[in-house]
């Protein structure tokens, strides 16, 4: 019976595309309204109207936010293997630039931050990393590297800090089924 009446919901949804929608953004959000699949328009905090028939509306936080950077295994310039993960704190100063150049902003910011960690740390020896960490200059280098990369996307890096930095040994384990050995 439900599937027999499903067409009523589809018709209502189709008619709903012709009714304008109201969206209220608070002071922590911005949005991009894509009119006719192109022509992006920035919408700041406040009340906005959009037509589902011709527009797509995507909101995103623009104020200070923090994301974790996944743990990765890296190697220093002197061949020492280590694990590192961190946290990036940032704000979005140009939402139009961010939303029109990447598909998934949070994923892109995390990936670019991971790359910045890799670029800085892999060019240093383990002794240099330890020395920079002791002098508290490593966080400045990491932040600067991430800011250089994220500036093109309208993102301002507030802080890029390490949560873990530890030497490790990587072992490659090869497993097989007992039935394969016979």
Residue pairs with C-beta under 8 A, 6 or more apart in sequence:
16 52
17 51
17 52
17 53
18 51
18 52
18 53
19 52
20 49
20 50
20 51
21 49
21 50
21 51
21 52
21 57
22 47
22 48
22 49
23 31
23 43
23 47
23 48
23 49
23 50
23 57
23 59
24 46
24 47
24 48
25 31
25 43
25 44
25 45
25 46
25 48
25 59
26 45
27 45
27 63
28 45
28 61
28 62
28 63
29 45
29 59
29 60
29 61
29 62
30 42
30 43
30 44
30 45
30 59
30 60
30 62
30 92
30 95
31 42
31 43
31 48
31 57
31 58
31 59
31 60
31 95
32 40
32 41
32 42
32 43
32 57
32 58
32 60
32 95
32 96
32 99
32 100
33 40
33 41
33 43
33 48
33 50
33 55
33 56
33 57
34 40
34 41
34 55
34 56
34 57
34 58
35 41
35 54
35 55
36 54
36 55
37 56
40 96
40 99
40 100
42 95
42 96
43 57
48 57
50 57
58 99
60 92
60 95
60 98
60 99
60 105
61 92
62 91
62 92
62 93
62 95
63 91
64 89
64 90
64 91
64 158
65 89
65 90
65 91
66 87
66 88
66 89
66 90
67 87
67 88
67 90
67 106
67 109
67 110
67 113
68 85
68 86
68 87
68 110
68 163
69 85
69 86
69 87
69 88
69 110
69 113
69 114
69 117
70 85
70 110
70 114
71 83
71 84
71 85
71 164
72 83
72 84
72 85
72 114
72 117
72 118
73 81
73 82
73 83
73 168
73 170
74 81
74 82
74 83
74 84
74 117
74 118
74 121
74 122
75 81
75 82
75 122
76 82
76 121
76 122
76 124
76 125
76 126
76 129
77 122
77 123
77 124
77 125
78 125
78 126
78 127
80 125
80 126
80 167
81 167
81 168
81 169
81 170
82 121
82 126
82 129
82 165
82 166
82 167
82 168
83 164
83 165
83 166
83 168
84 117
84 121
84 162
84 164
84 165
84 166
85 162
85 163
85 164
86 113
86 117
86 142
86 160
86 161
86 162
86 163
86 164
87 159
87 160
87 161
87 163
88 109
88 110
88 113
88 146
88 157
88 159
88 160
89 157
89 158
89 159
89 160
89 161
90 109
90 150
90 155
90 156
90 157
90 158
91 155
91 156
91 158
92 98
92 105
92 154
92 155
92 156
93 154
93 155
93 156
94 153
94 154
95 154
96 154
97 152
97 153
97 154
98 105
98 153
98 154
98 155
99 105
101 152
101 153
102 108
102 153
105 153
108 153
109 150
109 153
109 155
112 146
112 149
112 150
112 153
113 146
113 149
113 150
113 160
115 149
116 142
116 145
116 146
116 148
116 149
116 160
117 142
117 145
117 146
117 160
117 162
119 145
120 138
120 141
120 142
120 145
121 129
124 132
126 167
129 138
129 165
132 138
132 141
133 162
133 165
138 162
139 159
139 160
139 161
139 162
142 160
142 161
142 162
143 157
143 159
143 160
145 160
146 157
146 160
147 156
147 157
150 156
150 157
